[in-house]
Each structure stands twice: as C-alpha cells, then as structure tokens.
Amino acid sequence: MSAKAPGSKLLPGVLLAIIALIPGFMLGLWLGSFQVSTADGLAGGAIVFMWGVLGAVFLLIASIVVSIKITRRMLWQIVAVAGPIALVVLLALTWRFIQQREKERLDQEHERDRMRIPTASAEPVSLQVHYNGSIQVEVEVMGLGMARPDMRSSVLHFLTGPDDERPVDSVVFAQGTGMFAIVEAPPWLLPAHMKLDYDILLLRVLALSRTAVEVEVNAPLRMSKWVPRDQVDVLLWPEFLLAVHSIEPIGTDDLVVRVKPLDHASEVAVREDAILRPLLVRGQWIKVSAEQLDHDQGVTGWLRWTDGDRLLISYALLS
C-alpha cells in the first residue's frame, strides 16, 4: 500500500502544478510591466515575457515542493481551494491586461488625431507673440540659447520633467501654402520669436539634459516646459548669434566697439547708423563688421555681448 502512495498524489500534484503555472506566468507579466518603459521599444516586450517565465517557474517549483511534503488528502484540499482562487486571479489579470491594451490603443488614436492635417476650413491658431521688428528686447532670463522645433515632424510634445515620457500637451503643425501653420497649441504658449511665413519659431533654452530640453514657453508668466531633445534643434548663444542678420548694443550710449576683445582695448569709431554683422564669437565677446548705410567701407571690431548673466545686445533675425 505504501508503494502506491507516491502515485496516488500524481493527479492532484499535476492539477496543482497547472494551477500554479498559469497564474504564475500572468503575475510575472504584471510585475514585469512595471520594469519597462516605452523607451525600451521591442526590448521591453522581451523583458516582460522573461518576468512571466520567472513567475511561472517560481510557482511551479513551489507547487512541486508542496506536493512532495504534504499528504494526498491535504493536496486535494489545496487544489479545491487554490483552483477557484487561481481562476479568479487569472480572469482579473486578463481583464486588466485587456484594459491596458485598450487604453494604449485609444492613446495612439488620440495622438494620430492630434497630428492629422486639418481640412481646408480649419483656421490656424492665433498666438500673441511679441515681435518688435525682428529685434529682441532686453529680457531678465538669458538662458543658454534658442530651440527651434522641427515643424516638419508635425508635432512638438511638452513634458513636465526631463525624465518624463508621456506628453502633457503639444503643438501641432501643418504644411500650408508655402508655409507652416500651427493648428493646435496650448493657450499659454508665447514663443520668444514666431514668424511662420519665414519658418521662424524659437523658444528660449533654459536647461539641457541628455534627452530633453527645458524651454521658456511664456516669459511674462515665467513658465517653462521640457521638450524631447530629438524634436528641436538647439542653438546655443554663440552659434545662434552668428546666424542672425545683425546685432546692436542695448542702449545707444553703450555702442563701444574695440580693436581687441579686451575692456581696456582702444575703441573703434563706428557711426550710429552702422549695421553690426556678427563674424566670430570668442567667450563674452563677438567680432562684428560695421557696415555703413551709405555703403562706405566698413570696419571690424569686438563688442561684448554678455556679462555672463544677461545679454548686453539685441539682435535682428531678418534684415
């Protein structure tokens, strides 16, 4: 009789193993979903699957150990109790998985709707943007430079932090007749410069991380947001200033162009109507070519463009 005892536990042991295997796999998948992010891409699916396998193996080993240690009667009792519980857990996790997939599908559809080019009857969004003849006024926050969104990608996402992945808002662009248009934007958006008929849209850069850029989205409100770094071109002040049409000191009394990038260097005689075109940036100094409006031969010299905390010049994006 004792020789048949181990075999008598085969059926309840197999049932317990099956009961442990399926919920273990589902529990592993559920736990694994917290270990990945959308940035993991295809690798994220493999990571979640491995967690499912680990969960299944763990509970399978546990069920085998339990089957060996307890009597046949106790084994049947565990199967009778664990079976319905495992079924409930399986159904609950399955329902949760279905809900999560449905939410992801709805989010993707919503994002596609936001990026969809509007019909001809749609009107571009009107934003209140200060554009003082393409010349920048003095600002309290200097920042690191300017960020230029890639309007060809149709959307610019706004994040609440450098490590966030889910956008909290966005700007949607569409290609119009000969120019880009903003068809959807948050009401608080106030770019540093915007002139879409010249493809100009610039946001002041306040901070940089490896994957994101903090930009000023409303200077009067001192409001900033983070944007993905791959959705903008970052132009730090030296390269940005070299790309503008011309610069001038803030305050006509401070028009001091020097022969060398030194405070004690001799001054260069420059007429007040001269157009200062950037040539080269060295530290806090910028070399300029002073072109006269009457086409007289211009001169070159150096102008201090920053004191480290603020801009000492204004600039013209266009002629």
GUTORKOL-142181 format. One record per residue (C-alpha): residue in one letter; x, y, z; residue number from 1. Coordinates in steps of 0.02 Angstrom, whole numbers, plus 32768, in hexadecimal, padded with zeros to 4 digits. Layout:
REM residues N
(A,(X,Y,Z),NUM);
...
This chain:
REM residues 319
(M,(8000,8000,8000),1);
(S,(808E,8076,8029),2);
(A,(80DD,8054,7F7F),3);
(K,(8044,809E,7F2A),4);
(A,(803F,8139,7F98),5);
(P,(80B0,81A7,7F2C),6);
(G,(804A,817D,7E8F),7);
(S,(7FA8,81A3,7EE7),8);
(K,(7FDE,825B,7EEF),9);
(L,(8003,8267,7E35),10);
(L,(7F5B,82AC,7DFC),11);
(P,(7F47,8332,7E84),12);
(G,(8001,835C,7E71),13);
(V,(7FEC,8379,7DB5),14);
(L,(7F50,83E1,7DD3),15);
(L,(7FAB,844A,7E55),16);
(A,(803D,8464,7DDC),17);
(I,(7FC5,84A0,7D54),18);
(I,(7F6C,8510,7DD0),19);
(A,(8014,855B,7E02),20);
(L,(805B,8567,7D52),21);
(I,(7FDA,85D6,7CFD),22);
(P,(7FBE,8657,7D88),23);
(G,(807A,8658,7DA7),24);
(F,(8098,8688,7CF2),25);
(M,(8012,870F,7CF7),26);
(L,(8053,8755,7D9B),27);
(G,(8102,875A,7D51),28);
(L,(80C2,87BA,7CBA),29);
(W,(806A,8835,7D2C),30);
(L,(8105,8852,7D97),31);
(G,(8172,8860,7CFC),32);
(S,(8105,88EA,7CB4),33);
(F,(8144,895C,7D3F),34);
(Q,(81FA,893C,7D11),35);
(V,(81F4,8983,7C60),36);
(S,(81C7,8A26,7C0D),37);
(T,(8191,8A59,7B5F),38);
(A,(8245,8A8B,7B3B),39);
(D,(8279,89D2,7B44),40);
(G,(821F,89B0,7AA0),41);
(L,(8221,88FA,7A66),42);
(A,(8296,88CA,7AF3),43);
(G,(820D,88F6,7B6F),44);
(G,(81A0,8867,7B31),45);
(A,(822D,87E9,7B49),46);
(I,(824C,882A,7BF9),47);
(V,(8195,8818,7C29),48);
(F,(818F,8768,7BDF),49);
(M,(8227,8733,7C44),50);
(W,(81D3,8771,7CE1),51);
(G,(813C,8706,7CB3),52);
(V,(81AA,866C,7C9E),53);
(L,(8200,868D,7D45),54);
(G,(8158,869D,7D9C),55);
(A,(811A,85FB,7D50),56);
(V,(81B9,859B,7D7D),57);
(F,(81B8,85DE,7E2F),58);
(L,(8105,85A7,7E53),59);
(L,(8120,8502,7DF6),60);
(I,(81B3,84D6,7E67),61);
(A,(8150,850B,7EFF),62);
(S,(80BF,849A,7ECC),63);
(I,(8133,8404,7EB4),64);
(V,(8181,841E,7F60),65);
(V,(80D4,842B,7FAF),66);
(S,(809A,838C,7F55),67);
(I,(812E,832A,7F9A),68);
(K,(811F,836A,804C),69);
(I,(8065,8354,806E),70);
(T,(7FEB,82C2,806A),71);
(R,(7F76,8297,7FDB),72);
(R,(7EDF,82D1,803F),73);
(M,(7F2C,837B,8065),74);
(L,(7F63,838A,7FB0),75);
(W,(7EAF,8374,7F74),76);
(Q,(7E76,83F5,7FF3),77);
(I,(7EF6,8473,7FB3),78);
(V,(7EC0,8451,7EFF),79);
(A,(7E0A,846B,7F2F),80);
(V,(7E31,8514,7F7F),81);
(A,(7EBD,8551,7F0C),82);
(G,(7E63,8522,7E6B),83);
(P,(7DD5,85A2,7E79),84);
(I,(7E4E,8625,7EBE),85);
(A,(7EC5,860A,7E2C),86);
(L,(7E33,8617,7DB3),87);
(V,(7DFD,86BD,7DFF),88);
(V,(7EB1,86FE,7DF9),89);
(L,(7EC2,86C6,7D44),90);
(L,(7E21,871C,7D11),91);
(A,(7E4D,87BB,7D70),92);
(L,(7EFB,87C7,7D23),93);
(T,(7EB6,87A1,7C77),94);
(W,(7E35,882A,7C8A),95);
(R,(7EBA,88A2,7CC6),96);
(F,(7F28,8877,7C32),97);
(I,(7E98,8893,7BB8),98);
(Q,(7E71,893C,7C08),99);
(Q,(7F27,8971,7BFC),100);
(R,(7F33,8942,7B44),101);
(E,(7E90,899E,7B21),102);
(K,(7ED1,8A3A,7B78),103);
(E,(7F72,8A33,7B12),104);
(R,(7F0B,8A21,7A73),105);
(L,(7E9F,8AB7,7AA0),106);
(D,(7F3A,8B1E,7ACA),107);
(Q,(7F86,8AF4,7A22),108);
(E,(7EE5,8B22,79C7),109);
(H,(7EDD,8BC6,7A27),110);
(E,(7F91,8BEF,79F8),111);
(R,(7F6D,8BC8,7941),112);
(D,(7ED6,8C3B,7948),113);
(R,(7F42,8CC6,7991),114);
(M,(7FC1,8CB2,7906),115);
(R,(7F41,8CA6,7879),116);
(I,(7F48,8D35,77FE),117);
(P,(7EA6,8D99,7809),118);
(T,(7E2D,8DB9,777B),119);
(A,(7E34,8E58,7717),120);
(S,(7DB0,8EA9,7785),121);
(A,(7E20,8E9F,781E),122);
(E,(7E6A,8F44,7856),123);
(P,(7F1B,8F53,7899),124);
(V,(7F2B,8F73,7953),125);
(S,(7F4C,9028,797F),126);
(L,(7FD5,9043,79FF),127);
(Q,(8002,90E7,7A4F),128);
(V,(80BB,90F6,7A28),129);
(H,(8128,918E,7A46),130);
(Y,(8187,91B3,79A7),131);
(N,(81DA,925C,79B2),132);
(G,(8212,9271,78FE),133);
(S,(8276,91CF,7911),134);
(I,(82E0,9225,7998),135);
(Q,(82E5,91D3,7A41),136);
(V,(82C2,923E,7ADA),137);
(E,(8323,922E,7B7C),138);
(V,(82ED,9198,7BE4),139);
(E,(830A,9168,7C99),140);
(V,(8335,90B2,7C74),141);
(M,(83C7,9099,7BFE),142);
(G,(83BD,8FDD,7BEF),143);
(L,(8434,8F72,7B88),144);
(G,(83F7,8F9C,7ADA),145);
(M,(8362,8F73,7A6C),146);
(A,(8307,8ED3,7A3C),147);
(R,(82BC,8EC4,798F),148);
(P,(8230,8E41,7981),149);
(D,(8232,8DCF,78E9),150);
(M,(818B,8E02,789E),151);
(R,(819B,8D7C,7818),152);
(S,(817E,8CF6,789E),153);
(S,(80CC,8D3C,78B6),154);
(V,(80CD,8D3D,7975),155);
(L,(8133,8D82,7A06),156);
(H,(8111,8D2D,7AAD),157);
(F,(811A,8D85,7B55),158);
(L,(8152,8D24,7BEF),159);
(T,(814F,8D51,7CA8),160);
(G,(8201,8D14,7CC9),161);
(P,(82A0,8CD8,7C72),162);
(D,(827B,8C21,7C99),163);
(D,(81C2,8C22,7C6E),164);
(E,(8188,8BBD,7BD8),165);
(R,(80CF,8BE4,7BCC),166);
(P,(80A9,8C90,7B81),167);
(V,(8039,8D07,7BE3),168);
(D,(8017,8D77,7B4D),169);
(S,(8055,8D97,7A9D),170);
(V,(805C,8E0C,7A08),171);
(V,(801D,8DC6,7963),172);
(F,(8061,8E0A,78BF),173);
(A,(801E,8DF9,780E),174);
(Q,(806A,8E24,7766),175);
(G,(8005,8EAF,7719),176);
(T,(8019,8F0C,7675),177);
(G,(80D1,8F38,7674),178);
(M,(80E1,8F3B,7732),179);
(F,(80C0,8EDA,77D0),180);
(A,(802B,8EFF,783F),181);
(I,(8003,8ED8,78F4),182);
(V,(7F5B,8E7F,78F9),183);
(E,(7F59,8E52,79B1),184);
(A,(7FB8,8E9B,7A45),185);
(P,(7F9F,8EB5,7B01),186);
(P,(7F59,8F61,7B2F),187);
(W,(7FF1,8F8F,7B98),188);
(L,(806F,8F7B,7B0B),189);
(L,(80CF,901D,7AEB),190);
(P,(816D,8FF9,7A85),191);
(A,(8204,906C,7A8E),192);
(H,(81F6,9086,79D2),193);
(M,(8175,904D,7954),194);
(K,(8165,9080,789F),195);
(L,(8123,8FE7,7845),196);
(D,(8126,9035,7797),197);
(Y,(81E4,9030,77AC),198);
(D,(81E1,8F86,7805),199);
(I,(8217,8FDA,78A6),200);
(L,(81E1,8F8F,794C),201);
(L,(825C,8F9D,79DC),202);
(L,(8251,8F70,7A95),203);
(R,(82D2,8FAA,7B13),204);
(V,(833A,8F1A,7B5A),205);
(L,(8349,8F19,7C18),206);
(A,(8396,8E6E,7C3A),207);
(L,(83D5,8DD3,7BDF),208);
(S,(83D7,8D1B,7C09),209);
(R,(840E,8C88,7B9F),210);
(T,(835E,8C67,7B5F),211);
(A,(82FB,8D07,7B7C),212);
(V,(8304,8DC5,7B75),213);
(E,(82B1,8E3E,7BEE),214);
(V,(8269,8ECF,7B8B),215);
(E,(8212,8F6F,7BBE),216);
(V,(815F,8F66,7B7E),217);
(N,(811E,9007,7BCC),218);
(A,(8199,908C,7C07),219);
(P,(811B,9100,7C5F),220);
(L,(80DA,906C,7CC4),221);
(R,(818B,9027,7CDE),222);
(M,(8148,8F81,7C9D),223);
(S,(81B4,8EF7,7C56),224);
(K,(819C,8E47,7C13),225);
(W,(820E,8DBA,7BDC),226);
(V,(820F,8D7B,7B29),227);
(P,(8262,8CDF,7AE0),228);
(R,(8310,8D0A,7AA1),229);
(D,(82F4,8CAF,79FD),230);
(Q,(8261,8D22,79D3),231);
(V,(82C3,8DC6,79D5),232);
(D,(8366,8E0D,7994),233);
(V,(83C6,8E5D,7A24),234);
(L,(8428,8EF9,79F7),235);
(L,(8496,8F36,7A85),236);
(W,(84B2,8FF1,7A8A),237);
(P,(8557,8FF6,7A27),238);
(E,(8514,8F93,7993),239);
(F,(846B,8FE9,799D),240);
(L,(84B7,9097,7998),241);
(L,(8523,9069,7904),242);
(A,(8484,903B,78A6),243);
(V,(8425,90DF,78C2),244);
(H,(8424,916F,7847),245);
(S,(8470,91F2,78BA),246);
(I,(8487,9224,7970),247);
(E,(848F,92C5,79D2),248);
(P,(84B4,92F4,7A86),249);
(I,(8422,930F,7AFC),250);
(G,(8425,93CC,7B10),251);
(T,(8474,943D,7A8C),252);
(D,(84EB,9489,7B0D),253);
(D,(8541,93E0,7B20),254);
(L,(8577,93CF,7A6A),255);
(V,(862C,93A4,7A90),256);
(V,(8685,933D,7A0E),257);
(R,(873B,9319,7A38),258);
(V,(87D1,92E2,79D2),259);
(K,(87EB,9249,7A41),260);
(P,(8779,91E2,7AB4),261);
(L,(87B7,9240,7B4D),262);
(D,(8763,92C4,7BB8),263);
(H,(87FE,9333,7BB4),264);
(A,(881A,9322,7AF8),265);
(S,(880A,93BB,7A89),266);
(E,(8760,93E8,7A45),267);
(V,(8732,93DB,798F),268);
(A,(86D6,946F,7944),269);
(V,(862C,942F,790C),270);
(R,(859E,949B,78CE),271);
(E,(84F6,948B,7926),272);
(D,(849F,9454,7885),273);
(A,(851B,93C6,7869),274);
(I,(84D9,9315,7859),275);
(L,(853E,929E,78C6),276);
(R,(8549,91F3,7876),277);
(P,(858D,9163,78E3),278);
(L,(862B,9110,78A6),279);
(L,(8677,90AF,7936),280);
(V,(8654,908A,79ED),281);
(R,(86DD,907A,7A6F),282);
(G,(86A3,9068,7B23),283);
(Q,(863D,9100,7B54),284);
(W,(8672,9161,7ABA),285);
(I,(8632,915E,7A08),286);
(K,(8690,919E,7971),287);
(V,(8625,9209,78FF),288);
(S,(8631,925D,7857),289);
(A,(85EB,930E,7860),290);
(E,(8598,9330,77B8),291);
(Q,(8564,93E3,7793),292);
(L,(84BC,9408,7744),293);
(D,(850E,9476,76BF),294);
(H,(8577,93E0,768A),295);
(D,(8619,942C,76C9),296);
(Q,(869E,93AC,76EE),297);
(G,(8675,935E,7796),298);
(V,(86E8,9339,7827),299);
(T,(86F7,92A3,789B),300);
(G,(8705,929B,7956),301);
(W,(86D0,9243,79F4),302);
(L,(8633,925D,7A5B),303);
(R,(860B,920F,7B05),304);
(W,(8568,91AF,7AEE),305);
(T,(8550,916C,7BA0),306);
(D,(858E,9186,7C51),307);
(G,(856A,90D0,7C7B),308);
(D,(84BE,90F0,7CC7),309);
(R,(8463,9153,7C40),310);
(L,(846B,9183,7B8A),311);
(L,(84B9,922E,7B6A),312);
(I,(847C,9232,7AB6),313);
(S,(83DC,9223,7A53),314);
(Y,(83D4,91CE,79AB),315);
(A,(8375,91D2,7907),316);
(L,(833F,912C,78BF),317);
(L,(8314,9179,7817),318);
(S,(8354,920D,77B4),319);
